[in-house]
Amino acid sequence: MAKLSYRQVEAFRAVMIAGTTTGAAELLYISQPAVSRLLNDFEAAVKIKLFERHHKRLAPTPEALLLFEEVERSFIGIDRLANMAEELRDFQRGSLKVAAMPAIALGFLPRVMQQFSQRHQGVNLTLQVRSSQQVADWIATQHFDVGIGAINVADPALAVEVLGEAALVCALPASHPLAEKQVIVPEDLRDQPFISLGPEQSVRYKVDEAFEQARVSRQLVFDTQLSHVACSFVDAGSGVALVDPITALHFSSANLVFRPFEPWVSFSYHLLYPAHRARSRATEEFSQLLKQELALLVERADGLLRLKNVSAS
């Protein structure tokens, strides 16, 4: 049997659906003679009589009906493939797996993901919250599409982009005398009960250095890994703390106030991607939305969130 072409099979299917070569030509956006030629070539290739000609209509033979059933099964698969491609293109289908450190995941990030979900309801979203190091490990091994962490690691398996560099802020009980100040400096916290971020966090050493350079001692009462937990300690009346500003902006308590702290003690937010895998359109659009929402958060923060290197583009 001669080799069949896709175009011949397509012409046969169109004739079976339309009943005439003229109707088939309209379905395929080609001329009627072209359909007739493709149909004749198809019949010659399969060596089976497929149609009885009755005036301008074509009556399919029993063999044609059986062949059409098989053709339809094939075309249903092709149609499904085309529909899936359209759904992916329009974000009606797909998935996005995000891994993030707690500082950005416990308040800000769920709101961003909700906005993304409303725009693209067919995309399945996953958020896992882990330490910055665990986030980096997951992204490097391609278990997740995008990560947000506080560390800028030199790993050839990672593509790292600075999301922003912020200044830590001071968390105080609302009733604290220092709550009246607009900016807190190390001298203000001399001998104050102080909740520190844990030694596994690089920012801990930056905080300690700021107080050492100012020659100010504190009462170190608790260590914790998370800014959110540090805020909870302050809320419970355990002392004061320096925390990342995004956590501060999303920590809800009438008993707390947050004030800018000088000197600048930086806390970095980085976007992490697998270096050896192309980014999906969903990943690119999510990252863009994240940058836009972070820029808006800076505008609404009334000076509490001071961020360098952030861009909405």
C-alpha positions as CSV (number, residue, x, y, z in Angstrom):
1,M,0.0,0.0,0.0
2,A,1.2,3.5,-0.9
3,K,2.2,5.7,2.0
4,L,-0.7,7.8,3.3
5,S,-0.3,11.5,3.9
6,Y,-2.0,13.4,6.8
7,R,-3.5,15.7,4.3
8,Q,-5.2,12.8,2.5
9,V,-6.7,11.5,5.7
10,E,-7.8,15.0,6.7
11,A,-9.6,15.3,3.3
12,F,-11.3,11.9,3.7
13,R,-12.5,12.9,7.2
14,A,-13.8,16.3,6.0
15,V,-15.8,14.6,3.2
16,M,-17.3,12.1,5.6
17,I,-18.4,15.0,7.9
18,A,-19.6,17.4,5.2
19,G,-21.0,14.8,2.7
20,T,-19.7,16.7,-0.3
21,T,-16.3,17.7,-1.6
22,T,-17.6,21.3,-1.7
23,G,-18.5,21.2,2.0
24,A,-15.2,19.5,2.8
25,A,-13.3,22.3,0.9
26,E,-15.0,24.9,3.1
27,L,-14.0,23.0,6.3
28,L,-10.4,22.7,5.2
29,Y,-10.2,26.2,3.6
30,I,-8.9,24.8,0.3
31,S,-10.5,24.4,-3.2
32,Q,-13.0,21.8,-4.2
33,P,-10.6,20.3,-6.9
34,A,-7.9,20.0,-4.3
35,V,-10.2,18.0,-2.0
36,S,-11.2,15.7,-5.0
37,R,-7.6,15.1,-5.8
38,L,-6.7,14.3,-2.2
39,L,-9.7,12.0,-1.9
40,N,-8.8,10.1,-5.1
41,D,-5.2,9.8,-3.9
42,F,-6.5,8.4,-0.6
43,E,-8.7,5.8,-2.3
44,A,-5.8,4.8,-4.5
45,A,-3.5,4.4,-1.5
46,V,-5.8,2.3,0.5
47,K,-7.0,0.4,-2.6
48,I,-10.6,0.3,-1.3
49,K,-13.7,1.9,-2.9
50,L,-14.8,4.4,-0.3
51,F,-17.7,6.3,-1.9
52,E,-20.6,5.8,-4.3
53,R,-21.2,8.9,-6.4
54,H,-24.8,10.0,-6.4
55,H,-25.2,13.3,-8.3
56,K,-23.3,15.9,-6.1
57,R,-23.2,13.8,-3.0
58,L,-20.9,11.0,-1.9
59,A,-22.4,8.0,-0.3
60,P,-19.8,6.2,1.9
61,T,-19.3,2.5,1.5
62,P,-19.4,0.2,4.6
63,E,-15.6,0.1,4.4
64,A,-15.5,3.9,4.5
65,L,-17.6,3.9,7.6
66,L,-15.3,1.5,9.4
67,L,-12.3,3.4,8.3
68,F,-13.9,6.7,9.5
69,E,-14.3,5.3,13.0
70,E,-10.6,4.6,13.2
71,V,-9.8,8.0,11.8
72,E,-12.0,9.7,14.3
73,R,-10.2,8.0,17.2
74,S,-6.9,9.4,15.9
75,F,-8.3,12.9,15.3
76,I,-9.9,13.0,18.8
77,G,-6.4,12.5,20.2
78,I,-5.1,15.3,18.0
79,D,-8.0,17.6,19.0
80,R,-7.2,16.9,22.6
81,L,-3.6,17.8,22.1
82,A,-4.6,21.1,20.4
83,N,-7.0,21.9,23.2
84,M,-4.4,21.2,25.8
85,A,-1.9,23.5,24.0
86,E,-4.6,26.2,23.9
87,E,-5.3,25.8,27.6
88,L,-1.6,26.0,28.4
89,R,-1.3,29.1,26.3
90,D,-4.3,30.8,28.1
91,F,-3.2,29.6,31.6
92,Q,-6.3,27.4,31.8
93,R,-4.2,24.4,32.6
94,G,-0.8,23.8,34.2
95,S,0.9,23.9,37.6
96,L,3.2,26.1,39.6
97,K,5.2,24.9,42.6
98,V,6.5,27.6,44.9
99,A,8.9,27.1,47.8
100,A,9.5,30.0,50.1
101,M,11.0,31.0,53.4
102,P,8.6,31.8,56.3
103,A,9.4,35.6,56.3
104,I,7.6,36.1,53.0
105,A,5.3,33.0,53.0
106,L,3.3,33.6,56.2
107,G,1.5,36.8,55.1
108,F,2.5,38.4,51.9
109,L,3.0,35.4,49.5
110,P,-0.5,33.8,50.0
111,R,-2.1,37.1,48.9
112,V,0.0,37.2,45.8
113,M,-0.8,33.6,45.0
114,Q,-4.5,34.2,45.5
115,Q,-4.3,37.0,42.9
116,F,-2.5,34.8,40.5
117,S,-5.1,32.0,41.0
118,Q,-7.9,34.4,40.3
119,R,-6.3,35.4,37.0
120,H,-5.4,31.8,36.0
121,Q,-7.9,29.5,37.6
122,G,-6.8,26.5,35.6
123,V,-3.3,26.5,37.1
124,N,-2.7,24.3,40.1
125,L,-0.7,26.1,42.8
126,T,1.5,24.6,45.5
127,L,3.3,26.4,48.3
128,Q,5.8,24.8,50.6
129,V,7.3,26.8,53.4
130,R,10.9,25.9,54.5
131,S,14.2,27.5,55.5
132,S,16.1,29.4,52.9
133,Q,18.6,26.6,52.6
134,Q,15.9,24.0,52.1
135,V,14.3,26.2,49.5
136,A,17.6,26.5,47.6
137,D,18.1,22.7,47.8
138,W,14.6,22.0,46.4
139,I,15.1,24.5,43.5
140,A,18.5,23.1,42.7
141,T,17.1,19.6,42.4
142,Q,14.2,20.9,40.3
143,H,11.5,19.8,42.7
144,F,9.9,23.3,42.5
145,D,9.5,25.9,39.8
146,V,10.5,29.0,41.8
147,G,11.7,29.7,45.3
148,I,12.1,32.8,47.5
149,G,14.9,32.7,50.1
150,A,17.1,35.0,52.1
151,I,20.4,33.6,50.9
152,N,22.3,34.2,47.7
153,V,24.0,30.9,47.2
154,A,26.7,30.2,44.6
155,D,25.4,27.0,43.1
156,P,25.6,26.2,39.4
157,A,22.2,24.5,39.6
158,L,20.6,27.8,40.7
159,A,19.7,31.0,38.8
160,V,19.4,33.7,41.5
161,E,17.8,37.1,41.1
162,V,17.6,39.8,43.7
163,L,14.0,40.5,44.6
164,G,14.9,43.2,47.1
165,E,17.1,44.2,50.0
166,A,15.3,45.5,53.0
167,A,16.1,47.0,56.4
168,L,15.2,45.2,59.6
169,V,12.6,47.0,61.8
170,C,12.1,47.1,65.5
171,A,9.1,45.3,67.0
172,L,8.0,47.0,70.3
173,P,5.0,46.6,72.6
174,A,2.6,49.4,71.9
175,S,2.8,50.4,75.5
176,H,6.6,50.7,75.4
177,P,8.1,54.2,76.0
178,L,10.1,53.8,72.8
179,A,6.9,53.4,70.8
180,E,6.7,57.2,70.7
181,K,10.0,57.4,68.7
182,Q,9.9,57.5,64.9
183,V,13.3,55.8,64.5
184,I,15.0,53.4,66.9
185,V,18.8,53.3,67.3
186,P,21.0,50.8,69.2
187,E,21.4,53.2,72.2
188,D,17.6,53.1,72.7
189,L,17.7,49.4,73.3
190,R,20.5,49.4,75.9
191,D,19.8,46.7,78.5
192,Q,16.4,46.0,77.0
193,P,15.1,42.4,77.0
194,F,15.8,41.3,73.4
195,I,14.5,38.5,71.2
196,S,17.2,37.5,68.7
197,L,16.9,35.7,65.4
198,G,18.7,32.4,65.8
199,P,22.4,31.9,65.0
200,E,21.5,29.8,61.9
201,Q,20.4,33.0,60.3
202,S,23.1,35.2,58.8
203,V,21.2,38.3,59.7
204,R,21.8,37.5,63.4
205,Y,25.5,38.3,63.0
206,K,24.6,41.6,61.3
207,V,22.4,42.6,64.2
208,D,25.1,41.7,66.8
209,E,27.7,43.6,64.8
210,A,25.5,46.8,64.8
211,F,25.2,46.7,68.6
212,E,28.8,45.8,69.1
213,Q,29.9,48.8,66.9
214,A,27.6,51.0,69.0
215,R,28.9,49.5,72.2
216,V,25.4,48.8,73.4
217,S,24.6,45.7,75.5
218,R,21.2,44.0,75.5
219,Q,19.5,41.4,77.6
220,L,19.3,38.4,75.2
221,V,16.3,36.4,76.5
222,F,15.2,34.3,73.6
223,D,16.5,33.0,70.2
224,T,14.1,32.0,67.4
225,Q,14.5,31.1,63.8
226,L,11.5,33.0,62.6
227,S,10.6,36.7,62.6
228,H,7.0,35.8,63.0
229,V,7.8,33.9,66.3
230,A,10.0,36.8,67.4
231,C,7.0,39.1,67.0
232,S,4.9,36.7,69.0
233,F,7.4,36.9,71.8
234,V,7.2,40.7,71.7
235,D,3.4,40.4,71.7
236,A,3.6,38.3,74.8
237,G,5.6,41.0,76.6
238,S,9.0,39.1,76.5
239,G,11.0,42.1,75.1
240,V,11.8,43.8,71.8
241,A,13.1,42.4,68.5
242,L,14.5,43.3,65.1
243,V,12.5,41.5,62.4
244,D,12.2,41.6,58.6
245,P,9.7,44.3,57.5
246,I,7.4,42.1,55.4
247,T,6.7,40.0,58.4
248,A,6.1,43.2,60.4
249,L,3.6,44.5,57.9
250,H,1.6,41.3,58.0
251,F,1.7,40.6,61.7
252,S,-1.7,41.5,63.1
253,S,-1.7,42.6,66.7
254,A,-3.0,45.7,68.4
255,N,-0.3,45.2,71.1
256,L,2.6,45.7,68.7
257,V,4.1,48.6,66.9
258,F,7.0,48.6,64.4
259,R,9.6,51.3,63.9
260,P,12.4,51.8,61.4
261,F,15.8,50.9,62.9
262,E,19.1,52.7,62.2
263,P,21.7,51.8,61.1
264,W,20.5,49.8,58.1
265,V,20.7,46.1,58.8
266,S,19.9,44.4,55.6
267,F,17.6,41.4,55.0
268,S,17.6,40.1,51.5
269,Y,14.9,38.5,49.4
270,H,16.0,36.4,46.4
271,L,14.2,34.6,43.7
272,L,15.6,31.2,42.9
273,Y,15.1,29.2,39.7
274,P,16.4,25.9,38.4
275,A,19.4,26.9,36.3
276,H,19.2,24.1,33.8
277,R,15.4,24.1,33.1
278,A,13.5,26.6,31.0
279,R,11.0,28.6,33.0
280,S,7.3,28.1,32.2
281,R,5.1,31.0,31.2
282,A,3.3,30.5,34.6
283,T,6.6,30.9,36.4
284,E,7.5,34.0,34.5
285,E,4.1,35.6,35.0
286,F,4.0,34.7,38.7
287,S,7.5,36.2,39.2
288,Q,6.4,39.4,37.5
289,L,3.2,39.6,39.7
290,L,5.4,39.1,42.8
291,K,7.6,42.0,41.9
292,Q,4.7,44.3,41.1
293,E,3.0,43.5,44.4
294,L,6.2,44.0,46.4
295,A,6.6,47.4,44.8
296,L,3.1,48.3,45.8
297,L,3.7,47.1,49.3
298,V,6.7,49.4,49.5
299,E,4.4,52.3,48.5
300,R,1.8,51.5,51.1
301,A,4.3,50.8,53.9
302,D,4.7,54.5,54.8
303,G,8.5,54.1,55.2
304,L,8.4,51.0,57.3
305,L,9.5,48.8,54.4
306,R,12.6,50.4,52.9
307,L,13.7,48.3,50.0
308,K,16.6,48.5,47.7
309,N,16.9,46.9,44.2
310,V,13.2,46.2,43.9
311,S,11.6,46.6,40.5
312,A,8.2,46.0,39.1
313,S,9.5,45.2,35.7
